Amino acid sequence: MRMYDIIQKKRDGGVLSEAEIQWVIDGYVRGEIPDYQMAALNMAIYFRGMNLEETTALTFAVRDSGECLDFSDINGLRVDKHSTGGVGDKTSLVVTPIVASLGVKVAKMSGRGLGHTGGTIDKLEAIPGFRTDLPIDEFKKIVNKIGIAIVGQSAELAPADKLLYALRDVTATVDSLPLIVSSIMGKKLAADDDCIVLDVKTGSGSFMKTPEKSRELASWMVEIGKRAGKRMRALITDMGRPLGFAIGNTVEVVEAIETLQGKGPKDLTELCIALSAHILNLAEKGEYAECERMAKEAIENGSALQKFAEMVSAQGGDGEWILHPEKFPKATYSYTVCAKESGYIVGVDTESYGVASLILGAGRNTKEDVIDPTAGIYLKAKTGDYVNAGDPIAELYSEKQTGFAQAEERLLAATRISATAPKAEPLILDIVE
């Protein structure tokens, strides 16, 4: 086989065979296929797409590109939750300690930020001392002991995805359905979890901009997961607005803690309770209504917050920071963005909000960029709120002042204001079994 022929075949709309897909992934992981050819194939896939069989083959090739984990020595049912990426989406920091506090084991491997979206590992690394690179034996020991651990993807686990993930991030090929499916499910299937609940975003801040595309993505991931023998469920949720008020790393960790304290934003709390309940239901902890009650109770009685602090301590951080979030450092500089006119905020371009956060230093433009953990945005007004001209709509944070003007311009251009109040839209749009 020749990579040139495979690129050309996909460029011209051909269907790649399982053998061709396996050959490409094997060769790329071994370093025999250069980045520029893999980038060309990614772009061809972006424009031409892949059918379900191709995508399944790509997913399994990514899964099998390294070791597949064996969690059989972890006592109890193992669950995972994954989001397709959004702005202000810190749900993993809230949901996983909730379900772990209720007796379900969370052995979770998470990713870094991709494009305009934040990553769970980047957020956790904003906690001083927190280790995301645990050896697998230590990782499993912690899960067995306290019921939860979250680490970054190891070099041995689905190495093809790690290479493709970084390449997609800098070549404008992030929002491709087969590449998203194979990335998410390749990692998830390489980890030995029993139940997987997916939070599939839709709207301006997601990779899938319409509910129809998001349902297609959810259906493919659920189907591929079931083909691999997993219990699967997906929620279609709105990302036409940022989730919560905080966008960044440290600011999102603090907001997640506030949510576990019962003081979080209404939308973030609603989604975290729903995701937790669906995970517990899939893990056969009870009917959905009972699981929802259990999740709410775990916040109210403080057990979920305590579980988060336990995890942080077990992974090298200081659990006292979770119980006392005022300890987290704040950015050296801040800047207030004010509304230019009066009216209701009727909608926002959520992706631009994410890009504004990236400009401030909360994300990466290249693979080599270093994240500023204190950089980010705290929203003072959201869709549906009425603002007067001159009212603050966002507070910007950074260790450098150079990005404030550009980030402000992005935010203002992305915020639509009208004299008429917008129609309230639901946060959870659909459930895919």
TORTITOR-379856 format. One record per residue (C-alpha): residue number from 1; residue in one letter; x, z, y. Coordinates in steps of 0.001 Angstrom, whole numbers. Each point is the difference from the previous one (the first is absolute). Layout:
+-----+--------+---------+---------+---------+
: num : residu :       X :       Z :       Y :
+-----+--------+---------+---------+---------+
: NUM :      a :       X :       Z :       Y :
...
+-----+--------+---------+---------+---------+
This chain:
+-----+--------+---------+---------+---------+
: num : residu :       X :       Z :       Y :
+-----+--------+---------+---------+---------+
:   1 :      m :       0 :       0 :       0 :
:   2 :      r :     977 :    -536 :    3625 :
:   3 :      m :   -1177 :    2102 :    2911 :
:   4 :      y :    -257 :   -3168 :    2101 :
:   5 :      d :   -2569 :   -1480 :   -2411 :
:   6 :      i :   -2055 :    3200 :     -85 :
:   7 :      i :     -59 :     241 :    3820 :
:   8 :      q :   -1036 :   -3650 :     197 :
:   9 :      k :   -2712 :     450 :   -2651 :
:  10 :      k :   -1590 :    2903 :    1857 :
:  11 :      r :     472 :   -1688 :    3372 :
:  12 :      d :   -2048 :   -2929 :   -1316 :
:  13 :      g :   -2759 :    2260 :   -1320 :
:  14 :      g :     992 :     150 :   -3654 :
:  15 :      v :    -721 :    2890 :   -2351 :
:  16 :      l :    3105 :    1833 :   -1199 :
:  17 :      s :     253 :     937 :   -3665 :
:  18 :      e :     622 :    3527 :   -1220 :
:  19 :      a :    3449 :   -1118 :   -1193 :
:  20 :      e :     878 :   -1448 :    3420 :
:  21 :      i :   -1116 :    3150 :    1802 :
:  22 :      q :    1955 :    2227 :   -2389 :
:  23 :      w :    3103 :   -2195 :     420 :
:  24 :      v :    -195 :     262 :    3815 :
:  25 :      i :    -371 :    3779 :      43 :
:  26 :      d :    2761 :     522 :   -2575 :
:  27 :      g :    2376 :   -2304 :    1898 :
:  28 :      y :    -751 :    1586 :    3375 :
:  29 :      v :     608 :    3525 :   -1288 :
:  30 :      r :    3310 :   -1103 :   -1593 :
:  31 :      g :    1113 :   -1502 :    3315 :
:  32 :      e :      52 :   -3553 :   -1353 :
:  33 :      i :   -2732 :   -1170 :    2421 :
:  34 :      p :     925 :     452 :    3679 :
:  35 :      d :   -2257 :    1541 :    2639 :
:  36 :      y :    -547 :   -3320 :    1761 :
:  37 :      q :   -1480 :   -1617 :   -3119 :
:  38 :      m :   -2152 :    3029 :    -782 :
:  39 :      a :   -1192 :       7 :    3614 :
:  40 :      a :    -916 :   -3682 :    -360 :
:  41 :      l :   -2030 :     727 :   -3150 :
:  42 :      n :   -1706 :    2946 :    1710 :
:  43 :      m :   -1000 :   -2308 :    2857 :
:  44 :      a :   -1300 :   -2607 :   -2450 :
:  45 :      i :   -2065 :    2722 :   -1730 :
:  46 :      y :   -1207 :    1186 :    3418 :
:  47 :      f :   -1417 :   -3444 :     795 :
:  48 :      r :   -1004 :   -1205 :   -3484 :
:  49 :      g :   -1014 :    3263 :   -1619 :
:  50 :      m :     -73 :     903 :   -3690 :
:  51 :      n :   -2886 :     265 :   -2441 :
:  52 :      l :    -804 :    3213 :   -1883 :
:  53 :      e :    2043 :    -972 :   -3051 :
:  54 :      e :    3071 :    -804 :    2130 :
:  55 :      t :    -431 :    3230 :    1921 :
:  56 :      t :    -334 :    1994 :   -3212 :
:  57 :      a :    3190 :   -1603 :   -1334 :
:  58 :      l :    1809 :     741 :    3271 :
:  59 :      t :   -1223 :    3611 :     -42 :
:  60 :      f :    1148 :     579 :   -3575 :
:  61 :      a :    3354 :   -1695 :     726 :
:  62 :      v :     519 :    2360 :    2961 :
:  63 :      r :   -1013 :    2964 :   -2176 :
:  64 :      d :    2411 :   -1029 :   -2759 :
:  65 :      s :    2918 :    -789 :    2336 :
:  66 :      g :    1347 :    3518 :    -535 :
:  67 :      e :    -827 :    3087 :   -1978 :
:  68 :      c :   -3595 :    1043 :    -603 :
:  69 :      l :    -392 :    3743 :     318 :
:  70 :      d :   -1200 :    2260 :   -2764 :
:  71 :      f :   -2001 :    2947 :    1329 :
:  72 :      s :   -1232 :    1141 :   -3413 :
:  73 :      d :    1909 :    3270 :     429 :
:  74 :      i :   -2043 :     796 :    3141 :
:  75 :      n :   -2813 :    2285 :   -1101 :
:  76 :      g :   -3460 :   -1185 :     991 :
:  77 :      l :   -1661 :   -3096 :    1406 :
:  78 :      r :    2118 :   -1858 :    2563 :
:  79 :      v :   -1539 :   -1679 :    3041 :
:  80 :      d :    1145 :   -2148 :    2887 :
:  81 :      k :   -1516 :   -1203 :    3245 :
:  82 :      h :    1220 :   -3017 :    1928 :
:  83 :      s :    -896 :   -1546 :    3336 :
:  84 :      t :     598 :   -3665 :     751 :
:  85 :      g :    1408 :    1032 :    3365 :
:  86 :      g :   -1497 :     866 :    3333 :
:  87 :      v :     668 :    1479 :    3422 :
:  88 :      g :    -162 :    3780 :     175 :
:  89 :      d :    -642 :     166 :   -3743 :
:  90 :      k :    1417 :    3329 :   -1134 :
:  91 :      t :   -2582 :     567 :   -2735 :
:  92 :      s :    2571 :     480 :   -2807 :
:  93 :      l :    1303 :    3091 :    1795 :
:  94 :      v :   -3501 :    1500 :    -104 :
:  95 :      v :   -1567 :   -1353 :   -3191 :
:  96 :      t :    2818 :     722 :   -2450 :
:  97 :      p :     257 :    3745 :     732 :
:  98 :      i :   -3788 :     274 :    -142 :
:  99 :      v :    -254 :   -1459 :   -3510 :
: 100 :      a :    3165 :    1787 :   -1188 :
: 101 :      s :   -1458 :    3321 :    1127 :
: 102 :      l :   -2978 :    -760 :   -2255 :
: 103 :      g :    2035 :    -426 :   -3166 :
: 104 :      v :     716 :   -3737 :     -92 :
: 105 :      k :    3661 :   -1020 :    -269 :
: 106 :      v :    1379 :   -2231 :    2764 :
: 107 :      a :    3222 :   -1784 :    -969 :
: 108 :      k :     144 :   -2405 :    2934 :
: 109 :      m :    2503 :   -2635 :    1042 :
: 110 :      s :    -549 :   -1332 :    3510 :
: 111 :      g :    1449 :   -2635 :    2290 :
: 112 :      r :    1386 :    -336 :    3496 :
: 113 :      g :   -1605 :   -1655 :    2991 :
: 114 :      l :    -729 :   -3703 :    -320 :
: 115 :      g :    -589 :   -2147 :    3079 :
: 116 :      h :   -2292 :    1772 :    2471 :
: 117 :      t :   -1113 :    2599 :   -2571 :
: 118 :      g :    1550 :    3394 :    -629 :
: 119 :      g :    1451 :    1217 :   -3295 :
: 120 :      t :    -560 :    3329 :   -1768 :
: 121 :      i :    3712 :     448 :    -725 :
: 122 :      d :     936 :    -518 :    3674 :
: 123 :      k :   -2560 :    2641 :     958 :
: 124 :      l :    1233 :    2513 :   -2593 :
: 125 :      e :    3596 :    -521 :    1096 :
: 126 :      a :   -1063 :    1207 :    3463 :
: 127 :      i :    -135 :    3434 :   -1659 :
: 128 :      p :    3570 :    1376 :     290 :
: 129 :      g :    1706 :     320 :   -3373 :
: 130 :      f :   -2783 :   -1677 :   -1990 :
: 131 :      r :    1515 :   -1987 :   -2874 :
: 132 :      t :   -1675 :   -3217 :   -1076 :
: 133 :      d :    2765 :   -1091 :   -2405 :
: 134 :      l :    -390 :    2524 :   -2818 :
: 135 :      p :    1424 :    -770 :   -3466 :
: 136 :      i :   -2849 :    -759 :   -2360 :
: 137 :      d :     529 :    3155 :   -2083 :
: 138 :      e :    -196 :    2196 :    3112 :
: 139 :      f :   -3037 :   -1955 :    1204 :
: 140 :      k :   -1881 :     637 :   -3262 :
: 141 :      k :    1088 :    3640 :     -72 :
: 142 :      i :   -1532 :     550 :    3457 :
: 143 :      v :   -3234 :   -1757 :   -1002 :
: 144 :      n :    -279 :    2190 :   -3101 :
: 145 :      k :     736 :    3153 :    1999 :
: 146 :      i :   -2151 :    -427 :    3127 :
: 147 :      g :   -2116 :   -3056 :    -835 :
: 148 :      i :    1315 :   -2418 :    2625 :
: 149 :      a :    3063 :   -1909 :    1166 :
: 150 :      i :     338 :   -3098 :    2189 :
: 151 :      v :    3198 :   -2036 :     -52 :
: 152 :      g :    1233 :   -3397 :    1078 :
: 153 :      q :     238 :   -2872 :   -2385 :
: 154 :      s :    3177 :     361 :   -2060 :
: 155 :      a :    2436 :   -2889 :    -347 :
: 156 :      e :    -823 :    -133 :   -3710 :
: 157 :      l :   -3787 :    -195 :     453 :
: 158 :      a :   -1312 :   -3513 :     690 :
: 159 :      p :    3212 :   -1070 :    1809 :
: 160 :      a :   -1518 :   -3443 :     566 :
: 161 :      d :   -2604 :    1551 :    2273 :
: 162 :      k :    2580 :    1886 :    2041 :
: 163 :      l :    1846 :   -3285 :     635 :
: 164 :      l :   -3169 :   -1975 :     703 :
: 165 :      y :   -1477 :    2788 :    2159 :
: 166 :      a :    2953 :     -49 :    2402 :
: 167 :      l :      97 :   -3800 :      71 :
: 168 :      r :   -3723 :    -385 :     726 :
: 169 :      d :     260 :    2516 :    2830 :
: 170 :      v :    2370 :   -2227 :    1997 :
: 171 :      t :   -1248 :   -3477 :    -957 :
: 172 :      a :   -3687 :     225 :    1075 :
: 173 :      t :   -1261 :    -143 :   -3596 :
: 174 :      v :   -1471 :    3497 :    -211 :
: 175 :      d :   -3705 :    -911 :      82 :
: 176 :      s :    -209 :   -2188 :   -3115 :
: 177 :      l :   -2542 :    1078 :   -2618 :
: 178 :      p :    2096 :    -700 :   -3148 :
: 179 :      l :    3124 :    1523 :    1572 :
: 180 :      i :   -1924 :    3114 :    1047 :
: 181 :      v :   -1622 :     336 :   -3434 :
: 182 :      s :    3257 :    -434 :   -1921 :
: 183 :      s :    1838 :    2383 :    2325 :
: 184 :      i :   -2551 :    2796 :    -214 :
: 185 :      m :    -961 :    -331 :   -3646 :
: 186 :      g :    3527 :    -834 :   -1218 :
: 187 :      k :    1149 :    3418 :    1237 :
: 188 :      k :   -3146 :    1804 :   -1059 :
: 189 :      l :     109 :   -1357 :   -3547 :
: 190 :      a :    3696 :     822 :    -372 :
: 191 :      a :    -914 :    3635 :     590 :
: 192 :      d :   -1829 :    1655 :   -2867 :
: 193 :      d :   -3186 :    1167 :    1725 :
: 194 :      d :   -3407 :     118 :   -1673 :
: 195 :      c :   -2334 :    -476 :    2990 :
: 196 :      i :     560 :   -2010 :    3191 :
: 197 :      v :   -2277 :       2 :    3055 :
: 198 :      l :     710 :   -2701 :    2564 :
: 199 :      d :    -815 :     159 :    3708 :
: 200 :      v :    -295 :   -3662 :     942 :
: 201 :      k :     -33 :    -442 :    3762 :
: 202 :      t :   -1896 :   -2674 :    1887 :
: 203 :      g :       8 :   -1014 :    3660 :
: 204 :      s :    2466 :    -663 :    2785 :
: 205 :      g :    2507 :    2653 :   -1100 :
: 206 :      s :     168 :   -1076 :   -3643 :
: 207 :      f :    1616 :   -2855 :   -1876 :
: 208 :      m :   -3465 :   -1173 :   -1080 :
: 209 :      k :   -1970 :    -662 :    3203 :
: 210 :      t :   -3481 :    -461 :   -1477 :
: 211 :      p :   -2111 :    2053 :   -2437 :
: 212 :      e :    -242 :   -3052 :   -2269 :
: 213 :      k :    3788 :    -299 :    -292 :
: 214 :      s :     327 :    3744 :    -491 :
: 215 :      r :   -2559 :     -31 :   -2818 :
: 216 :      e :    1910 :   -2841 :   -1650 :
: 217 :      l :    3227 :    1981 :     251 :
: 218 :      a :   -1684 :    3133 :   -1354 :
: 219 :      s :   -1625 :   -1882 :   -2875 :
: 220 :      w :    3292 :   -1599 :   -1050 :
: 221 :      m :    1877 :    3297 :      84 :
: 222 :      v :   -2732 :    1820 :   -1913 :
: 223 :      e :    -111 :   -2790 :   -2609 :
: 224 :      i :    3790 :    -117 :    -460 :
: 225 :      g :     142 :    3800 :    -253 :
: 226 :      k :   -2708 :      -8 :   -2660 :
: 227 :      r :    1895 :   -2713 :   -1914 :
: 228 :      a :    2888 :    2478 :     -69 :
: 229 :      g :   -2235 :    2752 :   -1377 :
: 230 :      k :    -494 :    2081 :    3165 :
: 231 :      r :   -3166 :    1610 :    1377 :
: 232 :      m :    -517 :   -1788 :    3313 :
: 233 :      r :   -2176 :     247 :    3096 :
: 234 :      a :     326 :   -1400 :    3520 :
: 235 :      l :   -1574 :     897 :    3331 :
: 236 :      i :    -308 :   -2610 :    2744 :
: 237 :      t :     599 :    1852 :    3284 :
: 238 :      d :       5 :   -1005 :    3649 :
: 239 :      m :    3300 :    -576 :    1786 :
: 240 :      g :   -1582 :   -1605 :    3062 :
: 241 :      r :    1117 :    3206 :    1738 :
: 242 :      p :    2934 :    2354 :    -619 :
: 243 :      l :    -686 :    2858 :   -2396 :
: 244 :      g :      85 :    3303 :    1838 :
: 245 :      f :    1732 :     340 :    3366 :
: 246 :      a :    3688 :      23 :    -986 :
: 247 :      i :    2131 :   -3090 :    -666 :
: 248 :      g :    3628 :     543 :    -964 :
: 249 :      n :    1851 :    2352 :   -2341 :
: 250 :      t :     325 :    3584 :    1236 :
: 251 :      v :   -3275 :    -302 :    1935 :
: 252 :      e :   -1792 :   -1143 :   -3157 :
: 253 :      v :    1474 :    2798 :   -2117 :
: 254 :      v :   -1288 :    2519 :    2545 :
: 255 :      e :   -3446 :   -1628 :      16 :
: 256 :      a :     -71 :      76 :   -3821 :
: 257 :      i :     786 :    3726 :     108 :
: 258 :      e :   -2789 :     539 :    2536 :
: 259 :      t :   -2365 :   -1827 :   -2349 :
: 260 :      l :    1007 :    2279 :   -2880 :
: 261 :      q :    -672 :    2914 :    2358 :
: 262 :      g :   -3544 :   -1302 :     496 :
: 263 :      k :     713 :   -1104 :    3578 :
: 264 :      g :     647 :   -3710 :    -553 :
: 265 :      p :   -1709 :   -3022 :    1558 :
: 266 :      k :   -3463 :    -757 :   -1369 :
: 267 :      d :     860 :   -3456 :   -1363 :
: 268 :      l :    3211 :    1106 :   -1716 :
: 269 :      t :   -1715 :    3020 :   -1545 :
: 270 :      e :   -2941 :   -2091 :   -1227 :
: 271 :      l :    2245 :   -2538 :   -1710 :
: 272 :      c :    2306 :    2614 :   -1546 :
: 273 :      i :   -2957 :    1903 :   -1468 :
: 274 :      a :   -1433 :   -3237 :   -1437 :
: 275 :      l :    3309 :   -1131 :   -1514 :
: 276 :      s :     592 :    3444 :   -1480 :
: 277 :      a :   -3490 :      85 :   -1490 :
: 278 :      h :     391 :   -3441 :   -1570 :
: 279 :      i :    3357 :     995 :   -1524 :
: 280 :      l :   -1482 :    3199 :   -1427 :
: 281 :      n :   -3027 :   -1891 :   -1308 :
: 282 :      l :    2200 :   -2650 :   -1656 :
: 283 :      a :    1995 :    2858 :   -1546 :
: 284 :      e :   -3269 :    1355 :   -1424 :
: 285 :      k :     -43 :    3205 :    2033 :
: 286 :      g :   -3729 :    -387 :     580 :
: 287 :      e :   -2701 :   -2162 :    1562 :
: 288 :      y :     883 :   -1460 :    3401 :
: 289 :      a :   -2054 :    2516 :    2023 :
: 290 :      e :    1649 :    2918 :   -1772 :
: 291 :      c :    3455 :   -1516 :     528 :
: 292 :      e :    -761 :    -453 :    3687 :
: 293 :      r :    -972 :    3670 :     251 :
: 294 :      m :    3211 :    1027 :   -1769 :
: 295 :      a :    2130 :   -2080 :    2395 :
: 296 :      k :   -1654 :    1538 :    3069 :
: 297 :      e :     471 :    3469 :   -1440 :
: 298 :      a :    3724 :    -622 :    -596 :
: 299 :      i :     377 :    -537 :    3753 :
: 300 :      e :   -2244 :    2898 :     976 :
: 301 :      n :    1759 :    2570 :   -2193 :
: 302 :      g :    3508 :   -1170 :     956 :
: 303 :      s :    1097 :    -898 :   -3526 :
: 304 :      a :     699 :   -3656 :     869 :
: 305 :      l :    2187 :     940 :    2991 :
: 306 :      q :    1863 :    2523 :   -2145 :
: 307 :      k :     571 :   -2695 :   -2648 :
: 308 :      f :    1491 :   -2324 :    2639 :
: 309 :      a :    2351 :    2786 :    1113 :
: 310 :      e :     976 :     629 :   -3639 :
: 311 :      m :     849 :   -3669 :    -485 :
: 312 :      v :    2107 :    -102 :    3175 :
: 313 :      s :    1936 :    3098 :   -1095 :
: 314 :      a :     501 :   -1358 :   -3522 :
: 315 :      q :    1421 :   -3246 :    1417 :
: 316 :      g :    2518 :    1637 :    2320 :
: 317 :      g :   -1975 :     443 :    3203 :
: 318 :      d :   -1128 :    3166 :    1704 :
: 319 :      g :   -3582 :     768 :   -1000 :
: 320 :      e :    -364 :    2238 :    3051 :
: 321 :      w :     -61 :   -3145 :    2157 :
: 322 :      i :   -3199 :   -1033 :   -1797 :
: 323 :      l :   -1598 :    3386 :     620 :
: 324 :      h :    1296 :      -4 :    3603 :
: 325 :      p :      57 :   -3636 :    1195 :
: 326 :      e :    1008 :    1064 :    3522 :
: 327 :      k :    3540 :     119 :   -1431 :
: 328 :      f :     177 :   -3811 :    -117 :
: 329 :      p :    2200 :   -1504 :    2753 :
: 330 :      k :   -1587 :   -2053 :    2749 :
: 331 :      a :    1344 :   -3202 :    1525 :
: 332 :      t :    2261 :     269 :    3033 :
: 333 :      y :   -2179 :   -2350 :    2041 :
: 334 :      s :   -3734 :    -556 :     312 :
: 335 :      y :   -2113 :   -2434 :    1997 :
: 336 :      t :   -3752 :     -86 :     698 :
: 337 :      v :   -1947 :   -3258 :    -272 :
: 338 :      c :   -3137 :     -38 :    2173 :
: 339 :      a :   -3103 :   -2191 :     -88 :
: 340 :      k :     -65 :   -2779 :    2592 :
: 341 :      e :   -3795 :    -128 :     172 :
: 342 :      s :   -3051 :    2133 :    -751 :
: 343 :      g :   -2244 :    -504 :   -3016 :
: 344 :      y :    -291 :     476 :   -3744 :
: 345 :      i :    2870 :    -867 :   -2297 :
: 346 :      v :   -1825 :   -2552 :   -2142 :
: 347 :      g :    2891 :    -983 :   -2245 :
: 348 :      v :    3742 :    -157 :    -386 :
: 349 :      d :    2564 :   -2253 :   -1638 :
: 350 :      t :    1315 :    2659 :   -2371 :
: 351 :      e :    2986 :   -2088 :   -1056 :
: 352 :      s :    1194 :     -84 :    3615 :
: 353 :      y :    -260 :    3788 :     115 :
: 354 :      g :    2271 :      96 :   -3039 :
: 355 :      v :    2431 :   -2425 :    1628 :
: 356 :      a :      44 :    2166 :    3143 :
: 357 :      s :    1030 :    2958 :   -2152 :
: 358 :      l :    2694 :   -2144 :   -1612 :
: 359 :      i :    1312 :    -961 :    3474 :
: 360 :      l :     394 :    3700 :     789 :
: 361 :      g :    2202 :     453 :   -3078 :
: 362 :      a :   -2494 :    1213 :   -2632 :
: 363 :      g :     547 :   -3051 :   -2250 :
: 364 :      r :    2471 :   -2730 :    -850 :
: 365 :      n :     486 :   -3516 :    1338 :
: 366 :      t :    2830 :    -681 :   -2478 :
: 367 :      k :    1034 :    1514 :   -3339 :
: 368 :      e :    2889 :    1790 :    1735 :
: 369 :      d :   -1980 :    1698 :    2778 :
: 370 :      v :      47 :    3809 :     138 :
: 371 :      i :   -3334 :    1700 :     666 :
: 372 :      d :    -447 :    2530 :    2798 :
: 373 :      p :   -2159 :    2659 :   -1730 :
: 374 :      t :   -1335 :    1397 :    3282 :
: 375 :      a :   -1076 :   -3404 :    1359 :
: 376 :      g :   -3648 :    -923 :     -31 :
: 377 :      i :   -3363 :      36 :    1711 :
: 378 :      y :   -2725 :    2599 :     369 :
: 379 :      l :   -3345 :   -1529 :     947 :
: 380 :      k :   -2077 :    1707 :    2673 :
: 381 :      a :   -2984 :   -2346 :    -427 :
: 382 :      k :   -1247 :   -2170 :   -2857 :
: 383 :      t :   -2640 :   -2620 :    -723 :
: 384 :      g :   -3395 :    1267 :    1198 :
: 385 :      d :    1388 :    2312 :    2676 :
: 386 :      y :    -841 :    -449 :    3691 :
: 387 :      v :    2959 :       3 :    2399 :
: 388 :      n :     300 :    -171 :    3769 :
: 389 :      a :    2659 :   -2097 :    1677 :
: 390 :      g :    3109 :    2169 :     143 :
: 391 :      d :    -949 :    2143 :   -3006 :
: 392 :      p :    2775 :     417 :   -2587 :
: 393 :      i :    -620 :   -2009 :   -3175 :
: 394 :      a :    3324 :     635 :   -1744 :
: 395 :      e :    3173 :    2067 :     191 :
: 396 :      l :    3225 :   -1778 :   -1036 :
: 397 :      y :    3023 :    1817 :   -1462 :
: 398 :      s :    3587 :   -1141 :    -515 :
: 399 :      e :    3627 :    1031 :     200 :
: 400 :      k :     533 :   -3021 :    2296 :
: 401 :      q :   -1980 :   -1010 :    3076 :
: 402 :      t :     773 :   -3702 :    -378 :
: 403 :      g :   -3028 :    -817 :   -2162 :
: 404 :      f :   -2700 :    1662 :    2074 :
: 405 :      a :    -870 :   -2965 :    2230 :
: 406 :      q :    -274 :   -2458 :   -2892 :
: 407 :      a :   -1981 :    2450 :   -2153 :
: 408 :      e :   -2392 :     712 :    2896 :
: 409 :      e :    -544 :   -3720 :     528 :
: 410 :      r :    -790 :    -411 :   -3720 :
: 411 :      l :   -2449 :    2886 :     -26 :
: 412 :      l :   -1900 :   -1058 :    3104 :
: 413 :      a :    -266 :   -3612 :   -1153 :
: 414 :      a :   -1261 :    1212 :   -3395 :
: 415 :      t :   -2726 :    2270 :    1423 :
: 416 :      r :   -3357 :   -1616 :     822 :
: 417 :      i :   -2209 :    1816 :    2537 :
: 418 :      s :   -3638 :    -861 :     764 :
: 419 :      a :   -2964 :    1476 :    1842 :
: 420 :      t :   -2018 :      15 :   -3244 :
: 421 :      a :     677 :    2533 :   -2748 :
: 422 :      p :    1040 :   -1515 :   -3340 :
: 423 :      k :   -2026 :     307 :   -3198 :
: 424 :      a :    1300 :    2756 :   -2273 :
: 425 :      e :    1612 :   -1425 :   -3144 :
: 426 :      p :     459 :    1804 :   -3335 :
: 427 :      l :    3491 :    1036 :   -1070 :
: 428 :      i :    -511 :    -689 :   -3730 :
: 429 :      l :   -1457 :   -3465 :    -534 :
: 430 :      d :     -76 :    -412 :   -3764 :
: 431 :      i :    1182 :    1322 :   -3370 :
: 432 :      v :    1482 :   -2291 :   -2671 :
: 433 :      e :     -29 :    1318 :   -3563 :
+-----+--------+---------+---------+---------+
